[in-house]
Amino acid sequence: MEYLIVIGICIIFLITLKFAWNIKIKDIKKLKEVGYSKELNKITNKLPENKEICKQILKKLNNEKVIIKESEDTKTSLYLVLNNTILIANIKDTFTRVQTIAHECLHSIQNRRTLLFNFIYSNIYFIYFLSICILSLLRLNKNGMLHLFILTILGCIYYAIRSYIEMDAMTKAKPLAKEYMEEEGSLTKQEQKTILDNCEIINDIAIKMTNYNLVINCTIKIIIYTVILIVLN
């Protein structure tokens, strides 16, 4: 019975956040429509290639030691803390590429200890979740509620760290992209305003969606583990 209560609380929690943060399915569609606008992309096509933009922004941040790589097969741009590398995804067809690159450049100047801790902790968190699920399926786990409590605490910590890292970069990326475009000089002031206004539309949706996805990531683990406990009991 207690396991069913846990699942119920998780579902109510997700529904409450969806309502409080005004999360809508149509927001995802809007992100794609605005993000891949051909008209907006025509404007940012006047800017240099992604790798050059990245080099210039890193220079602006006094952090030119970062390795820059491009990948046509990758959909998400990443900053890899272990080898100090920015991996630029295939973002040629989106006007947000300047802000996306600025976002990853900002990750590269965040506190290295925090970034390393996030990387190590995220892996430990996932391994712990996987381990207790496997042990439960093998009927070697005799402390279901204890592990459920630990998993919840680990999830809260994971959310707090990851959310801080992402929100810090997301809120600073637009001003940094604005400074870059002003200094680069290829776009008129009106074109810059058009790009930045639409970046704001993207950010209003993306920030809350990122937070909600992080919460879902943690909550789904709790639900999956709880379902396993119910099935085996």
C-alpha positions as a printed NumPy array, in Angstrom:
array([[  0.   ,   0.   ,   0.   ],
       [  2.805,   2.395,   0.909],
       [  4.371,   1.881,  -2.519],
       [  1.132,   2.878,  -4.231],
       [  1.085,   6.028,  -2.103],
       [  4.628,   6.84 ,  -3.256],
       [  3.614,   6.518,  -6.927],
       [  0.532,   8.63 ,  -6.279],
       [  2.621,  11.36 ,  -4.645],
       [  5.054,  11.33 ,  -7.58 ],
       [  2.251,  11.699, -10.124],
       [  0.57 ,  14.5  ,  -8.147],
       [  3.965,  16.207,  -7.805],
       [  4.548,  16.165, -11.575],
       [  1.015,  17.361, -12.344],
       [  1.337,  20.182,  -9.791],
       [  4.626,  21.386, -11.275],
       [  3.197,  21.167, -14.792],
       [  0.345,  23.429, -13.694],
       [  2.512,  25.796, -11.606],
       [  5.147,  26.22 , -14.331],
       [  2.489,  26.382, -17.064],
       [  4.048,  23.533, -19.058],
       [  2.184,  22.916, -22.315],
       [  2.711,  20.335, -25.046],
       [  2.261,  23.05 , -27.656],
       [  5.353,  24.792, -26.209],
       [  7.518,  22.031, -27.689],
       [  5.979,  22.663, -31.109],
       [  6.539,  26.39 , -30.696],
       [ 10.208,  25.8  , -29.838],
       [ 10.686,  23.921, -33.108],
       [  8.758,  26.454, -35.167],
       [ 10.661,  29.458, -33.833],
       [ 14.016,  27.689, -33.491],
       [ 14.055,  26.511, -37.114],
       [ 12.536,  29.619, -38.667],
       [ 14.039,  30.056, -42.155],
       [ 13.608,  33.826, -41.997],
       [ 15.517,  34.105, -38.729],
       [ 18.135,  31.67 , -39.97 ],
       [ 18.738,  33.884, -43.023],
       [ 19.737,  36.671, -40.644],
       [ 22.199,  34.609, -38.619],
       [ 23.666,  33.144, -41.819],
       [ 25.457,  36.491, -42.117],
       [ 27.49 ,  35.571, -39.051],
       [ 30.707,  33.485, -39.186],
       [ 30.785,  29.695, -38.982],
       [ 30.032,  28.075, -35.629],
       [ 33.635,  27.232, -34.819],
       [ 34.736,  30.808, -35.427],
       [ 31.908,  32.156, -33.276],
       [ 32.989,  29.793, -30.513],
       [ 36.618,  30.937, -30.759],
       [ 35.629,  34.595, -30.563],
       [ 33.323,  34.115, -27.577],
       [ 35.953,  32.081, -25.723],
       [ 38.471,  34.842, -26.43 ],
       [ 35.992,  37.336, -25.023],
       [ 35.728,  35.164, -21.89 ],
       [ 39.553,  34.897, -21.628],
       [ 39.339,  31.129, -21.933],
       [ 41.057,  30.231, -25.217],
       [ 42.518,  26.911, -24.019],
       [ 39.243,  25.09 , -24.683],
       [ 39.308,  22.526, -27.518],
       [ 36.56 ,  23.076, -30.092],
       [ 35.108,  20.229, -32.147],
       [ 32.176,  20.013, -34.524],
       [ 30.02 ,  16.951, -35.115],
       [ 27.415,  16.51 , -37.835],
       [ 26.027,  13.429, -36.068],
       [ 25.387,  15.102, -32.717],
       [ 22.062,  16.822, -31.994],
       [ 23.061,  18.434, -28.697],
       [ 26.017,  20.748, -28.163],
       [ 28.044,  19.898, -25.069],
       [ 30.888,  21.092, -22.903],
       [ 32.963,  18.081, -21.831],
       [ 34.661,  18.964, -18.575],
       [ 37.045,  15.986, -18.454],
       [ 38.919,  16.995, -21.605],
       [ 37.96 ,  20.696, -21.628],
       [ 36.215,  20.395, -24.991],
       [ 33.202,  22.099, -26.545],
       [ 31.391,  19.81 , -28.955],
       [ 29.263,  21.824, -31.377],
       [ 26.323,  19.856, -32.727],
       [ 24.696,  20.164, -36.15 ],
       [ 22.998,  23.52 , -35.468],
       [ 23.533,  25.233, -38.825],
       [ 19.814,  25.512, -39.519],
       [ 18.79 ,  27.251, -36.318],
       [ 19.099,  30.96 , -35.562],
       [ 19.79 ,  30.166, -31.901],
       [ 23.253,  28.842, -32.761],
       [ 24.972,  31.958, -31.373],
       [ 23.171,  31.662, -28.056],
       [ 23.738,  27.883, -27.964],
       [ 27.467,  28.334, -28.491],
       [ 27.538,  31.109, -25.875],
       [ 25.799,  28.704, -23.478],
       [ 28.509,  26.057, -23.886],
       [ 31.271,  28.656, -23.63 ],
       [ 29.775,  29.779, -20.325],
       [ 29.878,  26.192, -19.074],
       [ 33.613,  26.207, -19.791],
       [ 34.231,  29.033, -17.293],
       [ 32.002,  27.672, -14.528],
       [ 33.624,  26.34 , -11.372],
       [ 35.545,  23.234, -12.417],
       [ 34.966,  21.506,  -9.079],
       [ 31.197,  21.913,  -9.489],
       [ 31.292,  20.585, -13.053],
       [ 33.456,  17.587, -12.096],
       [ 31.266,  16.853,  -9.085],
       [ 28.181,  16.963, -11.307],
       [ 29.776,  14.541, -13.78 ],
       [ 30.897,  12.061, -11.102],
       [ 27.739,  12.372,  -9.019],
       [ 25.432,  11.927, -12.046],
       [ 27.135,   8.637, -12.869],
       [ 27.025,   7.431,  -9.25 ],
       [ 23.325,   8.354,  -9.08 ],
       [ 22.525,   6.379, -12.237],
       [ 24.649,   3.385, -11.184],
       [ 22.931,   3.332,  -7.786],
       [ 19.505,   3.39 ,  -9.433],
       [ 20.491,   0.6  , -11.841],
       [ 22.016,  -1.472,  -9.036],
       [ 19.015,  -1.399,  -6.722],
       [ 16.7  ,  -2.248,  -9.632],
       [ 18.82 ,  -5.264, -10.586],
       [ 19.189,  -6.401,  -6.976],
       [ 15.438,  -6.122,  -6.492],
       [ 14.737,  -8.127,  -9.65 ],
       [ 17.142, -10.8  ,  -8.364],
       [ 15.339, -10.643,  -4.999],
       [ 18.564,  -9.684,  -3.233],
       [ 17.261,  -6.359,  -1.995],
       [ 15.639,  -6.621,   1.442],
       [ 15.416,  -2.874,   2.212],
       [ 13.106,  -1.497,  -0.443],
       [ 11.816,   1.541,   1.465],
       [ 15.309,   2.487,   2.655],
       [ 16.673,   2.447,  -0.886],
       [ 13.609,   4.351,  -2.074],
       [ 14.352,   7.055,   0.492],
       [ 18.034,   7.19 ,  -0.507],
       [ 17.092,   7.351,  -4.203],
       [ 14.809,  10.316,  -3.472],
       [ 17.542,  12.179,  -1.583],
       [ 20.061,  11.469,  -4.342],
       [ 17.561,  12.774,  -6.906],
       [ 17.044,  16.018,  -4.974],
       [ 20.793,  16.605,  -4.824],
       [ 21.161,  15.787,  -8.529],
       [ 18.423,  18.259,  -9.437],
       [ 19.889,  21.028,  -7.254],
       [ 23.365,  20.741,  -8.789],
       [ 22.346,  20.219, -12.42 ],
       [ 19.664,  22.898, -12.325],
       [ 22.138,  25.434, -10.919],
       [ 24.686,  24.667, -13.649],
       [ 22.157,  24.845, -16.479],
       [ 20.21 ,  27.885, -15.271],
       [ 23.426,  29.839, -14.714],
       [ 24.481,  29.25 , -18.339],
       [ 20.989,  29.717, -19.794],
       [ 20.368,  33.093, -18.134],
       [ 23.79 ,  34.457, -19.117],
       [ 23.849,  33.122, -22.693],
       [ 21.534,  35.735, -24.226],
       [ 23.439,  38.793, -22.873],
       [ 26.704,  37.203, -24.003],
       [ 25.293,  36.49 , -27.476],
       [ 24.074,  40.107, -27.611],
       [ 27.551,  41.428, -26.806],
       [ 29.101,  39.158, -29.416],
       [ 26.729,  40.255, -32.191],
       [ 27.227,  43.931, -31.349],
       [ 31.01 ,  43.579, -31.487],
       [ 31.038,  41.296, -34.541],
       [ 29.12 ,  43.869, -36.586],
       [ 27.62 ,  41.747, -39.395],
       [ 24.024,  42.35 , -38.311],
       [ 22.144,  45.632, -38.194],
       [ 20.694,  46.777, -34.883],
       [ 17.219,  45.819, -36.071],
       [ 18.421,  42.352, -37.07 ],
       [ 20.1  ,  41.933, -33.696],
       [ 16.894,  42.98 , -31.94 ],
       [ 14.86 ,  40.508, -34.015],
       [ 17.208,  37.648, -33.106],
       [ 17.361,  38.576, -29.424],
       [ 13.579,  39.02 , -29.124],
       [ 13.06 ,  35.532, -30.533],
       [ 15.807,  34.154, -28.291],
       [ 13.767,  35.501, -25.392],
       [ 10.725,  33.576, -26.628],
       [ 12.862,  30.427, -26.807],
       [ 14.329,  31.021, -23.349],
       [ 10.967,  31.572, -21.674],
       [  9.955,  28.095, -22.784],
       [ 13.331,  26.335, -22.602],
       [ 14.187,  27.339, -19.038],
       [ 10.993,  25.937, -17.545],
       [ 11.118,  22.873, -19.826],
       [ 14.71 ,  22.134, -18.799],
       [ 13.798,  22.316, -15.12 ],
       [ 10.728,  20.155, -15.648],
       [ 12.698,  17.544, -17.593],
       [ 15.244,  17.355, -14.763],
       [ 12.424,  16.79 , -12.273],
       [ 10.868,  14.129, -14.522],
       [ 14.254,  12.408, -14.84 ],
       [ 14.476,  12.035, -11.063],
       [ 10.797,  11.226, -10.464],
       [ 10.63 ,   8.543, -13.175],
       [ 13.488,   6.69 , -11.465],
       [ 11.498,   6.651,  -8.231],
       [  8.37 ,   5.428, -10.027],
       [ 10.246,   2.682, -11.927],
       [ 11.919,   1.399,  -8.772],
       [  8.639,   1.525,  -6.848],
       [  6.827,  -0.439,  -9.581],
       [  9.546,  -3.122,  -9.388],
       [  9.018,  -3.356,  -5.625],
       [  5.255,  -3.677,  -6.088],
       [  5.587,  -6.42 ,  -8.697],
       [  7.994,  -8.435,  -6.55 ],
       [  6.048,  -8.118,  -3.293]])
